[in-house]
Amino acid sequence: MKIHVMVPLLATLALALTALPAVADCGHGHGKGMSFEDLDTDKSGTLTLDEFTAAAQARATERFNRLDTNKDGVVTPDEMQAAKERWKARHEGRDAE
């Protein structure tokens, strides 16, 4: 395959793989678990890159806002550490399941 075809193809694949966790449910109660119909906002029966990335952006914004506990528009190392501790407290004992 020629390079001018491979580079855009690989870039699209990389974007899709990084955005997927933002729109899919991992099965542990994280995320909304959006369906194809939820993502297809114009109801065309197909997904555009804009529709897919808009859902990923919305999820990223939601996650940022949860981290920014004092709502000052920035996440500090202390807020990140607190989030890690909250996550760990919620997930203790699940490894044994």
Secondary structure, 3 states (H helix, E strand, C coil): CCHHHHHHHHHHHHHHHHHHHHHCCCCCCCCCCCCHHHHCCCCCCCCCHHHHHHHHHHHHHHHHHHHCCCCCCCCCHHHHHHHHHHHHHHHCCHHHC
